[in-house]
């Protein structure tokens, strides 16, 4: 059987398929559909220093080619997460990565510090798309210097691998990727959702309670692949590709372009066992192509053009 194992820094994954933050709960909710241990890893919903109620409903709206969401980082807070949610994951043989966020650099550091001592957590994924209230509402992930400071603060607090999740809603994503690398990141996740909005023509109001939300699903896959390609040219860090991955073929597109691993998001809502089918599909592809290790295809894109 072909070897599907990959590495993101010091983080070892048995296969390159993970579940995206915000689409797999705290890691246990979808366990009744399939054996979570078959996955390369799971990424929890975003955890903040204090409990957050989230945005007003409606929070999710379906579109013709994806899903709009405006959840607002609703979560139980880091103390309850560690007390109630993390221990049940000890029975699963897969990597557990905790997605974290904060309203200030200090909050990011504080959350990372509290999680650092928990042996069941294998890595952290930093969500840098939250408002930085000390800088007039700027998003952490749109300013290279702020991104660098957040990553550096977390890296100084933890010995666990740190992955930075990048937003596509910037002029040049490579500048943010390079800033994350300068801050000490071990890997990058890209992309987060694309800003979007839909309208109810009867009420003439936005379909989401907060108006604008984040679009995920098949519609953003070409955007995500382009961002992976751009970052791959400029940054040495391992990349985890995200955006509209519904099949093994989709995952392979990302990996050939330069991603070491992938995350499924919208798929988890459509077919809860979809990530498992992608793992099986990757195995079949490697065996049919005579590929002994899936690592052999990472970054093998042939553009046929001079860039």
N, C-alpha and C positions, 0 to 999 in steps of 0.2 A: 504494500500500500504506500502511496506517495506521502511524503512528509509535509504536513501543513503548518508546522510550527514557524513562528516568526518572533522577532524581538523589537520592542520599542524601548531603546535605552537598555536598562537593566531589567525591564519587565519582559518575562517570558510568557508567550501565549501559545497554547496547544494548536490553535488555528487562528486565522486572521479575522474571524467574524465576532463582532461585539454588538451589544445593543446600545442605542444612543440614549443619552440622558433625557429624562422627561417622557420617555416612551415605554419604560419598563418598570415604573414605580420604584420601590426601594430594592427590587431584585427578586422578590419572592412571588409577586402577584401572578405571574404567568407560569409558575412552576407546575401547575396542574395540567398544562397543555403538552409539555415535553420536559425531558431531563435537561435542566439548565447546565449541568456539567458537560454537555456536548459542545457548548460554546467556548470560544476563545476567552471571552470575558463579558462581564456585565458592567454597565455604568449607571450608577444610581441617579435618581432625579436630583436636581441641584439642592445642596444643603447650605444654609446660611447660619450666621451666629445665633440669631433669634428666630423663633417661629414666625412664619409669614402666612397670612390668609389668602394671598393672591389677588388677582384682579376680579372685578365684578363680572358676572355672567352676562351673556353667553361668552364662553372662553374658547370654543372650538367651532369652526365653520368649514364644511366640506366644499371644495371647489371641483371643477370638472377635471382637474389634473393634479390634485393634491389636497392638503389640509392647511387652513389658517388657524393659528392658535395665539392666544394671549393669556397664558396661565398666570403670569406674574410671580413665578418662582415660589408658589405655594408649597410649604414644607413644614415639618415639625420642629425644625431647629436642630443644631448639632448635638445638644445635650440629650434630647429625647431620641434622636437618631442612634446615637451610640448606646443608649440604655435599652432601646426597644427593637431596633431594626437590623443591627449588624450581626448580632450573635447567631440568629437563625441561618445565616449564610455559611456558617462554618461547615455544614454538611455537603456543600457543593464544591466539586473539584474544578474550579474555574477562577480566573482572575476577577477580583472585585476592585473597581475603580470608583472613587467617590468624586462626583462633580461638586465643586464649591464655588460660592460667590459671596460678594460683600458690597457694601455701599461706600467703603473706604479701603485704602490699602491696609490699614490696621485691622479691619474686620477679616479680610482675606487671611492675614497672618494668624489671627486668633483662631479661626476655624481650622486652619491647617495644623496649628499647634495642638489643638484638642484631639484631632484625628491621628496625629503622628504616632501615638503610643499604642494604637490598636493593631494587633498583629494580623487580623483578618483583612485589613485594607492593604491592597497591593500597590495602589498608586492613586494619584490625584489628577483630576482634570479641572483646570481653571476656566470658569466661564467669565470671559471678559466683555460681556455685552450688557452689564448692568449699569445704571446711572451712577456716576461719581458725584455725589451730592456736594463734595467739597470743591468741585470745579465747575459749578454751575450746570450740572446735568449732563456733562459730556460722558459718552460711553467709554469705559476703560479700553475697549478694544478698537477704538478709532484713533487713538493717539499713541504713537510709538513710544514716547517717553513714559507715559503712564503705564502702558503694557509692560515695559521693561521693569519699572519699579514694583509692580504687583508680582511679577514672576520672581524677581530677585528676593522680595520679602518672603514669599512662600518657600523658595528654595533654601533660604537661610533657616527656616523653621523645621523642615522635614528632610529625612533621608530617603523618603519614598520617591519613585519616579514621578515627575511632574509633566503633564501634558497640557497644552494651552489650546483652548477651543476658539477659533477665529471667526469673526463675523465677515460676511461678504459685502456688507454695506459700507464700504470704504472705497476711496479712489484707487489705492494701490495696496493690495493685500500683502504684497511681498515686503513692504516696509514694516508692517506689523509682525510678520513672521520673523524677520531679521531682528526686530526688537525683542521678541520672545526668546530667540536664540541667545541674544546678548545677555538677557536676564538669567540664563542658565537652564532653560527648558530642555527636557529630554525628548519631547516629541510635540507634534502639532495635530489637532483635529480640525478638519475643514471640509465643508463649511457649516456654519450655523444657518438658521433660516433667513430667507430673503424677505424684506419688508413688503407687505401686501395688504389689500383691503377689498372687501366685497360689500355690496349694498342691497338691502331688501327693497325692491321696487314698490311694494305695497305700503310699507311704513316710511319709505324714503330715509331710512336710518341705516347705519353700518350694521352688518350682521354680527360683529363682535362688540361686546360691551364697551371695550375701550377704543373701538374704531379700527385703528391699524394694528396688525399682528404680524406674525412670522409665517411665511409660506414654506411648506416642506412637501416632499413627494416627487413624483416623476418630472414635474415641470422644471425643477431646479437642477436635475442631474447634469445637463450640459454645462450649466454655470459652474457647478461644483467641480466637474472634471477639468474645466478650463483653469479654475483657481488652483487645483492640485498641480496642474502642469506649470503654471506660472511660479508657484512657490518652489517646486522641485528644481527649477532652473537657478534659483537664487539662494536657497537655504539648504543646509546639509542635514537638518533634523529629519528623523522618520516621520512620515505623514500617515494619519488615519483619515481615510476618505469618507465623507458623509454627504448624502443628498440623493434621494430617489432610488435607492438600491432595493430592487424587488426580486432580483434573481442572481444566480451565480454569474451569469453573463455581465450583469451590471457591475458586480463586484470586481470581475476580471478587468473591465474597462478602467476602473480606478487604479488597480494594481499595476497594470501595464503602463499606465500614465505616470506612476511613481509612488502610489500609496503602498505602505507596508501592510496595512490592515484596513478594515472598513467597519462602519457602524450602520445598523439598520434602525430606522425610526418609524416612518409612516407604515412600513410593512408590518410592524408589530401590532398595529391596530387592525389591519386588514386580515392578515393571517398570522396569528400568534406563534405558530410553529414555523413561520417562514424562514427565520435565521437558521434553523436546523437544516432546512432544505437547501439553503445556500452552501452550508458546510458540505453536505453530500454532493452537491453539484460541482464544487471545487475539486473534490476527490475524483469524481468521474472525469472531469476535464483533464486533470493531470495524468490520470491513467491512460486516457485515450490518446493524449499527445506524447506519452512517454516521458513525462516530466517527473523526475524523482523527488524534487522538493519545490514547493510553490514559490520559494524565495527566488528561484531562477527567473521568474517572469517579472519581478518588480522593476519598474523603470525601463522596460525594454521597448518603449514606444519608438517607432520609426516614423518621423514626420515627413521625411522626404523634402524638407525645406531648410534653408539656412535661417537660423534665428539669431 
